[in-house]
Amino acid sequence: MTAPDFWSNRERAQADVEEVSRLRSLINPFQQLEREIEDFSALQELAAEESDPAHRAQAEKEVATEHDRLSHQLDEFELRQFLSGENDRSNAFVTIHSGAGGTESCDWADMLLRMYQRWIERGGFKSETVDFAIAPRQGMEYKYRLDKGEALLYSWKATGPVNVEFHAEPDGAPRGYAQSYEKVDHQTAASGTLTAPFPGIHGWFWENTTDKEVTVTLKSAGFYNLSHEFRNGQPTKNKMFQ
């Protein structure tokens, strides 16, 4: 990945980055568990050697707490190994429809949505659904800050046709430089995934070429912590994700 011509073939380089990211997601947790199990064994020995009854009781309490935490981590690691097949690492879009069940059905759909959002957050992901109103003959940009190898899952749709460019600005690049991933005219929807090939801001420029206001609705999930909204003549809007 450090070879000078590594990015000469973007599709191949992107596939290599994704494979490295996948392997790291399997190896790094295993190495972390090894270190934590060694620390746990040392903690057990210290507790067994404690002669003072009060201190021994406190040490045994710490051992029990650490045992429960490690057991939970081992269960998660085991599940991750089961889901290590060719297609198990693929991303997925989940759509929740309330159907025709009335108020109760809508409430259940909201509960399911919150459940999935909490699951996403516990996994270290961030997620959001955001609407952008774009005036006639105007454009705007929205980008997420991603480090190299971090993933972004996205889906957007517009109420009218827009010209769109999906691109990125690498950290340290000359002012105004951008690397384009995709550029399409007169589009109303798109979805996909991205594994950042370099650290920087990655996102979209939407241009409304019609005479009516267009609203773009973006849904995303990923490892971002910061986003930027750019519009001509307006201050940049920065959003932090906790």
CORPE-V47507 format. One record per residue. N is the residue number from 1. PHI is phi in whole degrees, 0 to 359 (NA if undefined). Layout:
n=<N:N>
phi=<PHI:PHI>
//
This chain:
n=<1:2:3:4:5:6:7:8:9:10:11:12:13:14:15:16:17:18:19:20:21:22:23:24:25:26:27:28:29:30:31:32:33:34:35:36:37:38:39:40:41:42:43:44:45:46:47:48:49:50:51:52:53:54:55:56:57:58:59:60:61:62:63:64:65:66:67:68:69:70:71:72:73:74:75:76:77:78:79:80:81:82:83:84:85:86:87:88:89:90:91:92:93:94:95:96:97:98:99:100:101:102:103:104:105:106:107:108:109:110:111:112:113:114:115:116:117:118:119:120:121:122:123:124:125:126:127:128:129:130:131:132:133:134:135:136:137:138:139:140:141:142:143:144:145:146:147:148:149:150:151:152:153:154:155:156:157:158:159:160:161:162:163:164:165:166:167:168:169:170:171:172:173:174:175:176:177:178:179:180:181:182:183:184:185:186:187:188:189:190:191:192:193:194:195:196:197:198:199:200:201:202:203:204:205:206:207:208:209:210:211:212:213:214:215:216:217:218:219:220:221:222:223:224:225:226:227:228:229:230:231:232:233:234:235:236:237:238:239:240:241:242>
phi=<NA:266:295:302:260:300:268:294:247:296:295:293:297:298:295:295:298:296:293:298:298:296:295:296:293:269:281:301:298:295:295:295:297:303:295:289:293:299:296:295:298:294:295:298:296:296:295:292:274:290:267:286:303:294:293:295:298:296:295:293:294:296:297:296:296:293:298:297:295:294:298:296:295:294:298:295:295:298:298:298:289:297:264:242:286:300:257:293:274:291:282:213:258:245:245:250:248:283:72:252:272:79:299:297:296:296:296:295:297:296:296:297:299:296:298:294:296:294:298:299:294:294:277:90:278:242:215:200:235:221:251:234:267:243:292:304:62:240:220:203:237:219:223:252:274:230:276:302:90:280:257:222:246:215:206:221:215:236:281:203:293:226:273:223:232:263:208:213:243:294:300:83:285:301:303:92:280:214:257:273:265:199:220:221:259:53:248:242:196:197:207:166:225:217:252:302:282:199:288:162:251:230:176:235:242:253:237:270:263:267:261:236:295:240:251:254:251:249:241:213:211:173:262:281:235:209:229:227:245:244:221:300:77:233:297:294:260:250:234:265:248:271>
//
